[in-house]
């Protein structure tokens, strides 16, 4: 019965460069704003104690001022470096799954997105092929219902789908025809309203 309600189904791969671009967009949306706020606060503290150090008299605790300034500078550097380290480490892992194939299925009340897994038993697959049997497809996916926590953002090359700020899905637009892309836009706009945004 659910299959009859299927609005759109598409299989695709995610190129390495596209995933990298999507992850940078994800960091800009959720990681960097917080990072900039923290760096700004630390910058103000650094400036304050630097000024205090310059203007301080002999009775001031200059050692403490220097320690505070050093702590702030080190912490600001870590705030700047950590997102890049996380991205580099993630990209190393993505290289190993670059050839994986994914599937997106759009239903009226929810969407399914996940990985199409290769057959576990290669010998069984060869036997199925010999007798013209089609092996059952192994699919590891997640069902995501449309709710206030679900967000979809359209970028020039991809859709970003996320329900939590710690996990997101990338759907490359190159895998879809213009008609299919319009179906996605209309459906997301109708179901999600304000939580569907476009930056195409």
C-alpha positions, 0 to 999 in steps of 0.5 A: 500500500505504501508503494502506491503512495510513493511520490519519487524514488531515486538512486544516486552517488555522492561525489567526494567534492560535493560532500566536502562542499556540503559539509563546509556548508553545514559547518558554516550553518551550525559550527562557525557562528558559535565559533565566531562568538567564542573567539569574539569573547576571547578576543575582548578578554585578550584585549582587556588584559593586554591593555591592563598589562601595558598600563599596570603598575608594579603592584599588578599581577602581571604573571596572571595577566600573561597567563590569561592572555596566553590561555585566550590566544591558545583557545582561540587558535583551537576554535579556529583549527578544530573545525578544519581538523574534523573536516579533514578527518571526516573526508578521509573516511568519506573517501572509503565510501565514495562509491557507495550508492544511496536511495531517496524515497519521497512519500506524502508523510515521510521520506526514506534515505539510506545506503544500498548495501552490496550483497553479503554473499558473493557466491550466492549472488553468482548462483542467482545470476546463473539461474536468472534470479534477482537477489533481494536488495539490501537497503539500510535506510532511515525513515524521517517523518515531516515535523518541525525538527526536520529541515531541508536547505536547497543549495545550487548543487545539492539538498541538505536534509537534517533533523539534528544539528549533528547529522545531515544527509546530502542529496545531489541535484545532478541525479534528478531531472528538472521535473523531479527537482520541481517535485521535490521543491513543491513537496518540501515547501508544502510539507515543511513550510518555513523549515524548507529554505532555498539558496540556489 
